[in-house]
Amino acid sequence: MARAAEATIDIREVGPQKFELAVIFDGQRFECGNYLNRAAAQQAARLFIARKEGEQAGRKKSPRRK
């Protein structure tokens, strides 16, 4: 059974209407940019994590044979 990767979301307020997003996924830190509000940063983080989980699941599959 595959284990789920750990993901941590770090949203920092760096100014008025400016939030920096960083996601730590499977031990790696990804700087994901700046957002106008916390809700937008949170949504971007969820999408990023979903994409990374999909990539990880795709890598574990065996290649298709012809």
trRosetta pair geometry for C-beta under 8 A, 3 or more apart (Angstrom, degrees):
i j d omega theta_ij theta_ji phi_ij phi_ji
2 57 7.2 112 125 -111 171 76
2 60 6.1 72 -101 146 133 175
4 53 7.6 -9 -148 -126 81 116
5 25 6.0 45 136 -177 130 80
5 26 4.1 -43 -156 -71 125 95
5 52 7.2 -92 73 127 150 111
5 53 6.6 -157 34 -99 113 77
5 56 6.0 -165 -26 -70 135 176
6 24 7.7 -18 116 116 94 93
6 25 7.5 175 90 -146 55 39
6 26 6.6 137 48 -83 69 38
6 27 7.6 73 59 -43 109 62
7 23 6.4 -14 -165 -175 95 102
7 24 7.0 157 -155 84 44 58
7 25 4.9 3 -110 -106 86 77
7 26 7.8 -7 -75 -27 70 61
7 49 4.8 61 -156 -126 164 123
7 52 7.6 140 -97 73 124 136
8 23 7.1 157 79 -160 51 53
8 24 4.2 1 53 53 102 107
8 25 7.9 -154 28 -65 60 46
9 21 7.5 -34 -164 -155 88 90
9 22 8.0 145 -162 83 44 51
9 23 5.8 -18 -106 -108 62 79
9 42 7.1 67 166 -124 155 64
9 45 4.4 57 -124 -177 123 154
9 49 7.8 -67 -69 -46 102 129
10 21 7.3 135 81 -160 61 43
10 22 4.4 -17 67 67 111 95
10 23 7.2 -169 23 -80 78 30
10 24 6.9 57 -13 -13 112 97
11 19 5.4 4 -174 178 98 118
11 20 7.2 162 -153 79 48 48
11 21 5.6 -11 -103 -102 77 70
11 38 5.9 98 149 -138 149 84
11 41 4.8 116 -123 123 123 141
11 42 6.8 -40 -54 -66 153 72
11 45 7.4 -91 -60 -41 106 143
12 19 6.8 157 78 -158 39 66
12 20 4.8 -11 59 55 95 99
12 22 7.8 19 0 9 104 103
13 18 7.2 106 -162 81 59 60
13 19 5.6 -36 -98 -101 57 79
13 38 7.6 -39 -75 -73 99 102
14 18 5.1 -68 69 112 87 105
14 19 7.0 147 13 -114 82 24
14 20 5.3 53 -20 -16 128 108
14 34 7.6 -74 42 -123 130 109
15 18 4.0 18 59 44 95 126
17 36 5.2 -9 177 -165 95 72
17 37 6.6 -34 -141 -71 74 69
18 34 5.8 -17 -162 -169 85 118
18 35 7.8 139 -153 72 39 39
18 36 7.3 -29 -87 -118 44 38
19 34 6.7 143 73 -158 43 62
19 35 4.8 -30 65 64 99 89
19 36 7.5 -7 19 80 94 10
19 37 6.7 34 1 170 130 10
19 38 5.6 147 -84 -84 164 56
19 40 7.8 147 54 66 127 92
19 41 4.7 -92 110 -39 130 148
20 31 7.6 -33 -179 -155 104 91
20 33 7.6 -152 -143 120 60 25
20 34 5.6 -34 -94 -98 62 72
20 35 8.0 165 -87 18 17 76
20 41 7.9 67 100 -125 13 140
21 31 7.8 122 90 -169 58 48
21 32 4.2 -51 102 72 106 107
21 33 6.1 2 46 63 102 59
21 34 7.5 175 9 -94 82 22
21 35 6.1 46 -25 -6 117 116
21 41 4.4 -175 -72 -157 118 102
21 44 6.0 87 114 86 178 124
21 45 5.9 -143 -163 -65 126 98
22 29 6.0 0 178 -172 115 96
22 30 6.6 163 -160 82 64 48
22 31 5.3 -29 -104 -106 90 54
22 32 6.3 169 -99 11 30 86
23 29 7.6 158 84 -154 39 50
23 30 5.0 -13 62 59 86 103
23 32 5.8 45 -2 -28 100 131
23 45 5.5 158 -81 -140 117 89
23 48 5.4 179 0 106 163 138
23 49 6.5 -147 -161 -65 144 86
23 52 8.0 -170 124 -10 138 150
24 27 7.3 -1 176 -128 94 8
24 28 7.0 171 -154 83 59 34
24 29 5.1 -25 -99 -97 80 69
24 30 7.6 175 -86 18 30 71
25 28 5.9 -26 68 62 69 86
25 30 6.4 -1 17 2 106 118
25 48 7.7 -138 -43 134 143 100
25 49 6.4 -178 -98 -115 124 75
25 52 5.0 1 169 139 160 166
26 52 7.4 -156 0 160 115 127
26 56 7.2 157 -54 -92 150 141
30 48 7.1 -167 96 175 143 138
32 41 8.0 126 93 -151 118 81
32 44 6.2 159 147 134 133 121
32 45 6.9 153 60 -88 165 68
32 48 5.9 -66 -113 -75 144 160
33 44 7.6 -82 60 156 110 160
35 38 7.7 125 97 -89 123 18
35 40 4.3 -172 -174 96 127 110
35 41 4.0 -167 40 -64 149 85
35 44 6.5 -161 -75 6 138 140
36 40 6.0 48 49 29 78 150
37 40 5.1 95 61 8 77 101
37 41 7.2 -145 99 -3 41 90
38 41 5.6 -58 -150 39 35 112
38 42 6.2 38 153 -23 69 106
39 42 5.6 -52 -147 35 31 113
39 43 6.4 31 155 -18 64 105
40 43 5.8 -53 -148 36 31 110
40 44 6.4 32 153 -18 64 106
41 44 5.7 -54 -148 38 31 112
41 45 6.4 35 152 -23 64 105
42 45 5.6 -53 -150 33 31 114
42 46 6.7 31 153 -18 64 102
43 46 5.8 -52 -151 34 33 110
43 47 6.5 31 153 -15 65 106
44 47 5.8 -57 -149 39 33 111
44 48 6.2 36 153 -23 66 107
45 48 5.6 -53 -146 35 31 114
45 49 6.3 29 157 -18 65 106
46 49 5.9 -55 -147 37 30 109
46 50 6.3 32 154 -20 64 107
47 50 5.7 -54 -147 36 31 113
47 51 6.4 32 154 -20 64 105
48 51 5.8 -56 -152 35 30 111
48 52 6.4 26 153 -16 65 107
49 52 5.7 -55 -145 39 32 110
49 53 6.2 34 155 -20 66 106
50 53 5.8 -54 -147 36 29 111
50 54 6.4 31 153 -19 62 107
51 54 5.7 -57 -152 36 31 113
51 55 6.4 32 152 -19 66 104
52 55 5.6 -50 -147 35 34 112
52 56 6.3 35 153 -20 65 106
53 56 5.6 -54 -147 37 31 112
53 57 6.3 31 154 -19 65 106
54 57 5.8 -53 -144 37 31 109
54 58 6.2 32 155 -20 64 108
55 58 5.7 -57 -149 36 30 113
55 59 6.5 32 154 -23 64 104
56 59 5.9 -52 -151 29 31 112
56 60 6.9 26 155 -20 62 107
57 60 6.0 -60 -155 31 33 109
57 61 7.3 40 151 -29 63 98
58 61 6.1 -47 -158 16 37 112
